[in-house]
């Protein structure tokens, strides 16, 4: 049960929070801001996950003639893409909560002199 909530709940909650920005306008996380942060974090996490669990042809002992022995046997890109989306959704929700709470805004300069 907890597994399903994590697997589908985090991306769903992140999407609903982002979608609420079309209806609720304020100085917090905007639609474009939220999307850009999500996409940048998604690509960073995806590139970090690419080498996870990859076994080369040489390690498997099944080298295809004419290919690089270090080439992966199965990259599992769809599975990694889904896990990247789940992890990024969790990071984005934390970003959203911190930004909307005003915690960061209290430390930002307000147009006065330095």
Buried (B, 14 or more C-beta within 10 A) or exposed (E): EEEEEEBEEBBEBBEEBBEEBEEEEEEBBBEEBBBEBBEEBBEEBBEEBBEEEBEBBEEEEEBEEEEEEEEBBEEBEEEBEEBBBBBBBBBBBEBBEEBBEEEEEEEEEEEEEE
